[in-house]
Amino acid sequence: MKKTEIFVTLGPSSINKNFLKFINRKKVSLVRLNMSHVKLEKLKNKISFIKKHTSVPICIDTEGAQIRTKLNYFKPIKYKKNKKMLINKMGGKINLYPASVFDQLKRNDLLDIGFQGLQLKILSKNKKVIKLVCTKPGILENNKGVHVINRKIRLNFITEKDLKAIKIAKKLKIKNFALSFTNSRKDIINFSKLLPKEKKYFKIETLNGLKNLDFFFRKEKNFLIDRGDLSKDIGTENIPAAQRYIFKKSKNKKNIKIAIATNFLESMIDNPYPTRAEANDIYNALEMGASGLVLAGETAMGKFPKECVEFLLKVIRAFKKERTIYD
């Protein structure tokens, strides 16, 4: 049976000597730096620090084609239904990133923000300000994903920040890169041209990505299902079927590797133990043929990053046993 890889996302909870030495011992396969949450000016120092304290390879995960909130304050705000708000093109309290998306938005667009239930509708727009109303209550936070529900918005496959991050990382001999929101054939081709010698992971997290799987699997070998953002595009209720569809599509393809990310151990962000549903989810992923399991918020900002890695290893060991504990 092939080795199951563990990918660990690094963040405030895990970029420290203690954790980095711990993952060396546990044979973690890859550590991930998510450029959506890493400031460009801090990237070089973070890479240097990580390299100093662990031999686990680093993967730079691009921002990709995603809209995010950009707030000029840090305290989350709870919005009730029918409450109005403003998004500014420049200045003000609330903006969007990348800034170019402002010009593409239209009256009556529906925006789904983050994972706290918030949905907004655009009432009006001029050259400087968009006026919105809350249609579903939720929490507005900084740097959260924004999905336009009613139509598709065109975005570059990577951002200017991504390009600068890739340049820095290549100078520091980083060999692994991930493309977020791989939507089209052009995305695969352009990212491959940008990084011809490096190992590349292509993230499936949009409906367009699902529709282009045949081409993706002909062109590349390493993929990652990001169930969080994919759920925003196709609905959470469709994630189990989509996950199985992806593995079914890859079944007769040679050397395709598919890792799975998001929500494996969500409860362990705050608790030192998992739920039975989470254990079952991990086991199901292994049965489907997942080549890797990805920890995201659990290790980036959770209270128990070590325990999360330990529990993944326990389930992997249980899955690979020839005899179960009750035989």
Secondary structure, DSSP 8 states (H G I E B T S, - for coil): ----EEEEE-STTT-SHHHHHHHHHTT--EEEEETTSS-HHHHHHHHHHHHHH--S-EEEE---S-EEEEESS-S-EEE-TT-EEEEESSSSSEEEESGGGGGG--TT-EEEETTTTEEEEEEEE-SSEEEEEEEE-EEE-TT-EEEESSS-----SS-HHHHHHHHHHHHTT--EEEESS--SHHHHHHHHHHSSSSEEEEEE-SHHHHHTHHHHHHH-SEEEEEHHHHHHHH-GGGHHHHHHHHHHHHTTSTT-EEEEESSTTGGGGT-SS--HHHHHHHHHHHHHT-SEEEE-HHHHT-S-HHHHHHHHHHHHHHHH-SS-TT-
